[in-house]
Amino acid sequence: AADLAHHAALAGESALAARACVRAGRLFLRQFANAEAWSTARRGRYHVAEVKEPERTSLLLELLQVELQARRPADVAAASAELEALAERALDHGDAEHARLGFHMLSYLRWEEGDLSDAQRHMMRAEVVSRAADERAQVVAMAEAARCLVLLERDLPRAEALALEASARSSRLGLRPSAIADAQGMLRQHQGSLAEAAELFEESRLEARREGDAMGEFQALEHQVVLRQQQGDWAGARRLAVELDALGGKLREGSEAPFARALLALSRHALGEAGAEDALEAALEELRRADAKLRLAYALTRAARLDLEGSRPDRARARA
């Protein structure tokens, strides 16, 4: 794919070169070659400048998807503004699938920043615009919207309805987006059906791996670790957290790797392992630097609970 991009560019075939950059970038991401994926996507931006609308907008959104999966943007506000403008432009062109993709990425950026209202608004907009796309795109949008609502712990009945409809329609179409099982797993966790939640998270993890969706695999495994911690199965949580830490280390720079380290340190701390307290403090500081408000809040709250159980009320109060 990278060779095709090179030769297409030499031949003046800008659209072909840009499409090849998208494909090459996605292949690099599957191999966790994040630096190569990012640089390939940036090269694709150069080629796409010569492409006419509406293909230019759709290619820019696909290249941005590769960029954001490969590296956290240095200027989140600028990245958000670009995504919103491109999603709106795709909508003006009648390209519902790429408009959905843009609003979906925008929602995730806002979630990372801790702006929950904006995250919910953009994800629900992604679901609404997908209704003009084909049925496969609609199923993916419903599944992602359901997962978003449960992550935000908002409007859980609507999340349940979206997950159920996505599940029913996906069976008919012969596909199973990993977001369906992940959303259903979180819903069962909220309802106290922890054994069923564990099965659904494992299903989501395996499906994401099959799809080559490393971020989806990380989220499903992350939810498995948190579930084991909720159950008090710290040995099981530690085992899964080791896998999560290895996976997080292969992803882009962001809050994933430090959160994996925090979950591992929490599990080791609960088991009384030497050096776990220092590792936990280091991971918490990394989460502060990444400005990962939701993940930092979870780690601090869980650490405070361990402090209370260990008769350290002053430390528990400070963390709470």
N, C-alpha and C positions, 0 to 999 in steps of 0.2 A: 504493500500500500504506500509506503514511503517512497519507493522507487517510482511508482506510478505518479505520485504527486510531483516529483522532480521532473520527470519527462513531460508530463502534461503542461507544467509551467513553461518549460523550454519551448513547447509547441504553441504557446499562447492560449491553451485551453484552460482558462481560469476556473470555470465552474467544475470541471473534472478534477483539477488540482485541489480545489478546496474540498470537494467530496472525498478525495483520497486522503486528505489530511484528517478529516473527521474519522474515517475508518482506521487510519494508522493510529490516531490518538486513542481510540477506543481499545485497540489491540494492545497498545502500550499500557493502558490502565489495567487490563486483565492480567498483565505480567508485573504489576506494581512498579512499572518504570515511570514514575510520576514526573520526573524532570523531562524525560523525552516526550511524554504525553503533552505537557504544558508547552514546550517549545514547538511541537508540531502544530498544536492548536493556534499558537501565535503566528506561525508561518501561514496557516490557513487564512488568518485574518487579512494578510497581505494579498493573497490571491482573490479573496472574496470581494475586495474593493472594486474589481473589474466585472463583477457579476451583476446582471440586471435584476430588478425586483420582479416578482416576489421571492425568487430563489435566494437572493442575497440575504434577506431577513431570516429565512429558515436555516440557511447554512450558518449564519452568525450565531443563532441560538444553539445549534448543535455544537459548534466550536466552543461556545461559552460553557456548555455542559461539560465538555472535556476539561476545559481550563479549571472550572470550579471543583471538579472531582480530583484534579491533580494538585491544586494549590489553593489555599485560602486567600481571597483577594486582599491586597494590601490596603485598599480603600473600599471598605464595604459599602459606604454610601454611594460612591460612584458606580460600583458594580450593580447595586440595587436599582439605581436610576436607569442604567443602560438596559438591564433586564426588563424593567417595566415598559420602557419605550419600545423595545423590540417586540414584547408580547402584545402591546397595543397595536403595533404596526402589523403584526401577523394577523391579528383579529380584523383589522381593516382590509387585509388582503383575502379574508375568508378562509385562512389557514388555521382551523380550530386546533389541530394537533400540535402545531408549534406554539400557538398561543397558550395552550394548556401547559406545555413544557416550560415556557417562560415564567408563567405564574407559579408553577410548582417549584422551580428553582428559587424564585423570589421568596416564596413562603419559607423555604428551608433556611435561607440567609437570615430572614427576620427572626426565625426561631432560635438560631444560633446566637443572635444578638440579644435574646431575651424579650423581644417585642412580640408578645403572644397575640395581642389583638390583630396586629398586622399580619402575622403568620397565618392566623385563622382566616382572615379576610381574603388573602391571596390564594390560599389553598381551596377555599370554597369557590372562588372565582374560577380557578382551574377546573373544578368539577363542572361548573355551569357551562363554560365555553366548550368543554369536551362533548357536550350533547349534540353539537353540530358535526362531530368527527365520526369516524367509523366505530363499530361496536367494540372492537378490541381496545381502542383508545379510551372509550367510555369506561370500560371495566377497570383499566389501569387508573384512571382518574378517580373513580369511586373508591377503589382500594386505598389510594394515597390520601384521599380526603378523610376516610375513616380512620386511618392510622394517625393523621395529623390531629384530628379531634380528640382521640384518646391520649396522645402524647401531651396535648394541652389540658387534658382533663376537663373538656368543655363539651356540653351537649352530647352526652354518652348515648342516649336513645337514638339520636340521629346517626351517630357513628355505627351503632349496632345495625340499623336499617341499611346503611350504605354497604357495610361489610357483607351482610346477608345477600343483598341484591348482587353485589360484585361476585360473590361465591357462586350463586345460582347461574348467573350469566356466563361466568368463566367455564363452568362445567360443560355448558352447551357448546362453547367455542373451542374447547380443548386446550385451554391455557389456565395457568394458576399463578398470577403475580405474587411474589413473596410478601407484598404488603398486606394481602388478605389475611394470611395466617398470623402475621405479626399483629395486625389490628385486633383480630379475634382473640389472640393470646393475651393481649393487654386488657381486653374487656373481661375475659374470664378471670384474670388476676384481680381486677377490681371487684368482681363478684365473689371472690373467695374460692373459685374452682381452680386450685393451684396445680393439681395434677394435669388437668386438661390444658391449662395455660402452658405448662412445660412442654407438652407434646406439640402444641401449635407453634411455639417458638422454635423448636427443633425442625419442624416442617418448613418454617419460614427461612431458617438458616440454610437448610439443604437446597431449597428452591433458589435462593439468592446466589448460592455458590454455582448452581447449574446455569443460572443466567449470566454469570460473570459479574454480578453486582456486589463488589466488595463492601461498599458502604451499607447496603441492605443486609449483608451477612454480618457485618459488625453490629448493626442495630439489634438484630435478632439474638446474637450471642450476648450482647450487653444486657438485654432483657432477661435472658436466662440466668446470668450472674446475679442480677438484682433480685430475681425471684428466689434463688437459693438463699440469698442473704435474708430476705423477708421470712423464709421458712426456718432460719436459724441453722441451715446446713452449711456451715462455714467451710468444711473440708471440700464439699462439692463445689461451693462458690470459688474456692481457691483454685481447684483443678480447671474450671472453666475460665477463670480470670487469667490463668497462665496462657491459654489459647487466645484469649481476647487481647492480651498484651502483645503477643507475637503478631497478630493480625493488625492491631493498631499501629505498630511500628512500621508497617508497610504502606499505610495510607498517607495521604497528604498531610502537611502540617496544619494543625487545627486543635480542636479540643478532644478528638477521639483518643489519641495516644496517651495524653495525660490522664484522661478519665479511666482508661484501662489500667494505668498504673495505680490510680487511686483505689479502684475496686480491688485490685490485687493486694495493695497495702492494707486496706480495710479487712480483707479476709485473713491475711497473715496476722494482723493486729488482734483480731478476735480469737485466733488460735494461739496467741501468746508467743509468737515467734520473735526471736531476737532481731533487732534492727527494724522491725515493722513500723514502729512509731516515727522514726526518722524518715523512712520511705514515704509514709503517709503525709508528713508535713511538706516534704519536697513535692509530692504530687499535688497537694492542695495549692501550693504556691504556683505551680505550673498552670493550674486551672484558673487562678486569679489573673495571671499574665495573658492567658488566652481569652479572658473575659467571658468564660462559659458559665453564665449565671445559673442556669438550671442544673447543670451537672455539678457545679461547685456546691449549690444548696443541698443537693442530695448527699454528697460526700460529707459535708459538714454535719448535717443532721444525723446521718448514720454513725459518724464518729462520736458525736455528742452522746448518742444512746449507749455506745460502747463505754464511754467515759462514766456515765451514770452507773452502768452495771459494774464497773470496776471501782466504784466509790471514789471518783474524781470529780466532784460536783463543780469545782471552780473551772476546770478545763471544759467540762460539759457546757457550762453557762457561756463561756467565751465563744465556743464554737457555735452554739445555738444562736 
